[in-house]
């Protein structure tokens, strides 16, 4: 049942333990009492960061479930796939930021898929490696299966390449070496991935590559394609097609190497080795695997010794492929020395903070300094757009919905980010007020900032106090233009 008054909304939020009674008293005092419009209370709760826009939207719809999974308090959705949605969350016990993967509701009645989802999650809990996303908890709540795991500030390799194009050689070699390190660790413990693809590789804003979703291919085991035969070991239709074509049944070790090779191919060339499609018939078509354009043709500038390694990884005949991940690592080791350490990228053994990924020659450049921006924006979808924009340029993105809270954080030393980005598209006058305070208060004189405005906010933009360190930007803006603006501010 949807709340119709501010008091009903407050009661529902407290009943669900989204915040405490003391917090609510401060909000009532700010609003001058409880006899206020429902919208006013909702805006105040979001402004004070007691609720996220995602939580508020669910409350206003009358939802009672989906706010907590185990000890994870859901903040907002950050991604979605065919079988599950992924949320950013906070562990209510440790206050750590975590990710929660929730099996889609349409599979809740499918006991086999639920069982496979939880079983593979439990298997993933056994893996603890710097290049594998750590799974913390697996459970079921309100007839929904979920997995909680480490949260990675960054983006998938697929998103990275889609925004930037090909990754420069030193960092692509570094990413490949890190993926191999994680995969070798898993293989040595008897666990294959069975669903390696660029969207299952996360690249943090500091350059750390992590494999995710080990073993979850079991959820995709029901291919519905009888020509592939019954799969004794659950794997995706892509793996099943490759193995049927090569005449090797359940060849998961070498299949993992093949598909990791296609990920490397994408990183070096900016182009997919296999035609990207969701159509199951096309994914199961043998011609998809026999018509791969050679890497040296797709990316002529990639050095020959790198091409040779990737080409052997993606050999159709499994006997011509590298037989183990350790074999690939031995072949790649001199290339890591040659291209990464000489070219400036960190080695896989380096700490995560040692490197920040730089853009390809055709893409926007990486962030200066610590490579972080704090973004002030309200609303789940607008936040997602800005997170993708700045994350795609290699920045670590900090998010808040409260302009005054952001100013408070920038009053500390050292600064929490290299630039404060305040979006007026949803915050309006509140955003302008915070932005202008940066110029009018000498305490913030060293803080670089950008005020983002929409096409219909020309009047608001005209009232912004700008200078060499404070600029306005009309949205939407191309990543290259935004990168140039950020660099110009950093140089002042």
N, C-alpha and C positions, 0 to 999 in steps of 0.2 A: 504494500500500500504506500502510495507516494505521500510524503509530508506536504502539508498545505500551509503551515505557519512556521515562523522562525523557531518557536518553542518546540514544535514537533521535530524539526530538523535537528535542533540541538539535542533533544532527548534521544533521537535515533543514533546520532553520532556517539554520544556518551554510552549508550546501551551497547554499542559495538566496540567500545573501548578505543576509539580513534584518538581521543585526547582526554585529559583529566578535567575534573570540575573546577580546579583552580584556574586553568586556562580559560574556561568559559566565562568565569566571573570577570576576568579582565576584558573580554570581548564585550560583554553586556555593558560594562562601565564605559568603554569607548563609544558604544552606540547610544548611550544615554537611556538604557532600559531594554526590556524584552519585547516591548510593543513596537517592533520594527518589521519592515517587509522581509519576506523570506530571502529575496535576492540580496538585501543589504547584509544579512547575517552570513550568507554564503560567501560574499565578496570579502568580508572581514576575516572569516576563517582562512580563506586562501591567502589573503594579504599577510596574515600573521604566520603563515605556513603551518597552521594546525591541521589543515587539509590540503591535499593537492587537487587540482582541477579534475583529475580522473576520479578521485574519491568522491568529490562533491557531485559530479555527474551521476555516479552510481547511486548515491544517497537520494538525489532528486528523482531518480527513476523508481525508487522504492526497493532497490536491491538490498538484500541482507547478507548474501554470501559473496565470497570472492575478495574480501578485504584482508583476510589472513589465511596463510597456508602454513600450518605448524607454527614456528616462531617467527615467520616472515610476514611483515606488514607490507602489503602491496602499495607502491607509490604511483606507478603509471606503466603503461605498456611501452616496450621498446622494440618489439619485433614480433613477427608471426610467420609460421611456416604451414605446411600442409597438415601437420598433425598436432601442432602445439603452438601456444602463444608464449612469449617471453616478457617478463615484467622486471622492472627495477623495484627493489624492495629493501626494507631495513630489518635487520634482526633485532627483535624487541629486547633481547637479553643483552647482546653485546653492542647494539647500535651500529654494527658494521653494515655497509652497503652490500647487498647480495643480489643475485638474479634468481628468478623463479620461472621454471618452464612448466606450463600447465597443459595437459593433454586436452585437446578440443572436446567440447561437450558432446559432439556427435559420435565420439568413440567411447563415451562413458558406458554404453550398454554392451560394448564389445569386450567381453571378458578376456579374450585372447590378446587383444591389443593392449588392454590395461595391464595385463600380467607381463607382457613383453616389455612395455614401457618401464614398469617398476623393476623388473628383473635386470634389465640392461643398466638401469640407473644404479642398482646395487652393485653391479659389476664395475661400473665406472668409479664407484667410491674407493675401490682398491688402488686406483691410480693416483699417485702424487708426484707430479713432475712440473718443473717451471714452464714447460711448453704444452701442458694439458690443463684445461679448465677443471678445477677441483670441484667435485660434487660433494656436498655436505650432508644432504638429507633426502630421503625418498619416502613418500607417503601417499595417503589417500584421505581426502576430506570432502564431505558433502558430495560423495559419489564422484569425486574428481581426483585423478592421479596427478601428482606433482613431483618435481625435483628441484631442490634448492642448490645453488652452486655459486662459485666465485663470480663476482661481477667484474667485467673487463671494460675499462673506459677506453673506447675506441670504436672500431667498426670491423665488419667482415672484410676479408680480402676481396671478395666479389664487389662490395661497395667501394672499396678503395680504388680498384682498377676502373670501375665504371665512372668514377668521378675524375680520376687523374690520368687514366690510360696506363701504359706500361710503367712498371716500377723500374727505377734506375738499377743498373746491373749490381753495384755493391749491395744495395739493400735487398734486391730480389734473391741474391745468393745467400745473404744472411737469413732471410725469411725461410728459404728452402732448408738451410742447415738446421734451423730451429724446429721446423716441422719434422724433419728426419729424426732429430733427437727425441722428440716426443713419441713418434711412431715406433722407433726402435725400443724405447722403454716399455711401451705397451706390448709389443710383439714378444719381448723377452719374458713377459709375465703371462703369455698365452692369450692375449686379448687382441683381436683384430678390429679394425674400425668398421668396414663394410659399407660405409657411406661417405667416403672422402670426396669433398667438393669445396669450391672456394667459399661458399657460404657457411661452411663448418670450420673455417679458419678465422680466428679473431686476431686482429693486429691492434695492440694498444697504442695509445698516443706516444708512448715511450719507445715503440719499436719492438716490443715483445710479441712474438707470434705464439698462439695457443690453439691447439686442436680441441674441438668440442664435439659432443654427441657420440662418444665412443659406444659402439654396439647398438645404438638406437635404430639402426636399419631394420631391426626385427619388427618394428612397428609398420614397416613398409613391405613386409614379407608377402602379403596376399596380393600378388601382382595381377591375378585374374588372367594371365596369359599362359594357357596350357602348353603352348609350343616350347616354353622354357623348361617344362617339367617341374616336378615337385622339388622344392628347395628344402633339403634337410637342415641346412644352416641358413637361417634368415639373413637376407641381404637385399639390397635394392635391385630393381629391375636392371639398372645399368651394370652392376656387378654380374648378375645372372646372365645377361646377354653376352658380355665379354667372355665369360667362362665357357658358355655354350659354343661361342664362335671359335674359341681357342681349343676346344675339346678337353678342357681341364675342369673337372667338377669340384666345387668347393675349394677354389684355389685362393683363399682370402689373403694370404700373405703377399703373394705376387700381384694380386688384384689391387691391394692397397698401394703397392708401389706404382702400378700403372696409373691409378687415379691421382696419386700424389704428383705424378709426372704431369698430368693434365693441368693441375693447379699451378705447377711451376711454369708450364707453357703459357698460361694466362698471365702470370706475373711478369714474365720476360717480354711477352709480345703485346699484351693488352687485348688479345683476342682469344676466344675460347677454342680449345683444341677440338672439342665435340660440340656439335650444334646444340645450342641451348633451347630446350623445349620442355613443356610440362606434359605433352601428349605421350601417353604410355606406349602407343604403337610406334611412334618415332623414336622413343628412348630404347625400344626393343628391336629396332631395325639394324641389322648387321652393317649396312652401308654407312651408318653414323660412325662406326669404328674403323672402317677400311678406307675412308676418304679424308683422313686428317691431313691438312696441309703441313708439309715439313716445317719445322720451326725455323730453319735457316731461310725459308722463303717468306714465312709470316713476319719474321723479325731479322732482316739481313744484318743489322748492326750488332746483334748479340754475338759475342766471341765464340769461335768454333769449339773450344774445349767445353764451354757450358752447353752448347747445342748438343754435343755428343752425349753428355750425361743425361740430359732430359730426353733425348731421342731413344736412348736405350731403356730408360724408365718406361716409355710408352710403346715399346715394341709389342706388336700384336701377338707374336709367338712368345708364350711365357718362358720358353727355353732360351730365347735371345735376350730376355729382360734380365735386369739385376735380380739375383735369386733371394737376397735378403736386404733389409734396410741397411745393415752394417756394411754391405758391399757398396751401396750408394754413398754412404758416409765416407768410406775410404777414398772413393773416387772424387768426392767433393772437397775433401780436406785441403788439398793443395790449392784449390780454387778459392776457398775461404781466405787462405793466406794471401793469395795473389790479388783478389779483388776487394775483399772486405777490409782487411787490416791495412792494406796499401791505399784503399780507396776511401777509408774513413768510417766505414760502418763497424758497429760493434760485433764481436764474435758471439755465438750462441751462449758461451759461458759467461759473458759479461753481465753485470747487474742490469736490471731492467731500466734503470735511470740513466744508463750510459749513452743512449742514442735516441734521437728523435728522427723519425722517418722524413726524408726530404722528398720533394716532388720530382716527377720525371721532367725531362726537358720541356715537354709541352704543357705541363700542369702548373698550378700555382705553387709558389715556394713555401717552405715550411715556416713555422712561426719562429720569431726571434726569442732570445732569452729562454725562459722556462717552458715556453710553448703552451701556455694556458690562457684561456679567456673565460671570464665569468659572464654568463648571459642571463639577463633579467627579462623574463617573458612569462605571461600567464596563458594557460591552456595547453593541454597535452599535445595536440597536433602542431600548433606553432612552435612549441619547444622542440618537437621532433624534427621539424624543418631546419631550425637553427642548429640543432645538435649535428645533423647530417652535414650542413654547410661548413661549419667550423671544424668538425671532426674529420671531414673529407680533406681538409687542407693540412691535417696533421696536428691540430691543436687538441690539447686536453680541455674538455668542456665542463665547466662548473655551472650548475643551473640553480636559479632561485626565482620565485615569483614575486618577491618583495623588494622594491627599489631601496627602501630605507635599510633593510637588512643588508643589502649589498654594500651600501655606503658604510655601514658599520664594520663590515669585514675589511673594507679598504682603508679603514682608519688604523689598522694594525700594521706592524712592521715585522717581517717583510710583507710586501703586498701578496695577496693570495693568488693573483693572476697577472699576466702581462698587460691585459687590457680589459676594461669594463664595457660590455656591450649592453645597452639598455634599449629594449624594443618598445616603441610607443604604439605599435599596431593594435594591441589590446589594452595596454595600460594607460594610454592617452596622457592626460595632464600629469598624472602621478609620475610617469616616466620623464616628462619634460622637467618637472620640478627637481627630480633627483639629478638629472643631467646638468641643469643650470647651477645646482649647488656646487658641482665640481669646479666651476669657473669662478663662482662668487666667494667661495670659502678657500682661503689660502692654505688651509690644512690639507686640501686635496690637490694642490697645484701640480704635483708630480704624477697624478693618475691619468694615464691615457684612456680615452673613452670614445665610443661611437654611439650616437643616437640613431636607431633605425626607425624610419617613418614609412607609412604607406602612401600610395599614390594620391589619396584624398586628404592627406595631412600636411598640405603645403603651409597652411597658416601656423600650425604647430611648429613646423620646421623653421619658419621665419623668426620665431621667438626663441630659438635655441641659441645659447651663448657659446659660440664656437671660437676656437683659436688653433694654434699649431698642433696641440695635443688633443683637442676635442673637435670631432667632426660629425656631421650628419650624413646618413646614407639612405637613399631611396630604395626600398625593396619592391620587387625582387632584384637581386644583384648577382652577377656571375661570380663564381669563386675566384677567378683570376683578378677581377676588379676589387673584390673584397680583400684579397691578399695584398694587392698593391696599396690599398688604403691603410691596412694594418702596418705594412712596412714603412709607409711614409710617416705615420704617427711614431713608430719606434725609432726612427732616425732623428726626431726632434729632441 
